[in-house]
Amino acid sequence: IADGTHDQGLYCRSLSMSGSSELIVTGGTDGVSVAGGPVYLDNSSIEATGTQSYGLSVNCTDRASAAKDAVYADDAPLIITTGSSVTAQGGSAGIAANCDAVIRDSSVTASGEELAGIFLSPADAGGNLAVYGSSVVSAQGPGCAGIYTAGTLSISLTRGGSLTSSGILSQTGIS
């Protein structure tokens, strides 16, 4: 459990969690702020609140996946997989990232008051979102959309998976 009243609750270069790890963070600006490296959650949970900006902020140096189809593989800069749970709430966005992201067989609830629940940009260096398997995703935002991707939103849900959003804005398409 981490609390930061003025800046981030947790600020780190990269974040990797596995084996039923749990992180509860509140920050004055961002709940969790990752600058530079990838984020990998495997069978873990994060509850992150950023009062002014983002619940979970991911600013990766290597923003795009290694290959066009790699957003489905395990080399995207932001991966939430195998029974993980993320609840992120922010003044601007619940989850904000400048990279590709994968949500696979996990639960994500993200809400933002100004921009979007999930906000991914820029398209030239990532911003693609893949949601598949038994994932349950809920994204709410009164701004541009519940989910905003500068890239492509790919959805392939099975085994009871669902995606609920107050709106979707994908700059390059939905597949």
Secondary structure, DSSP 4 states (H G I P E B T S, - for coil): -EEESSS-SEEES-EEEESS-EEEEEESS-SEEEEES-EEEES-EEEEEESSSEEEEEEESS-S-SSGGGGGTTTSSEEEESS-EEEEEESSEEEEESS-EEEES-EEEEEESSSEEEEE--GGG---EEEEET-EEEEE-SSS-SEEESSEEEEEE-TT-EEEES-EEESSEE-
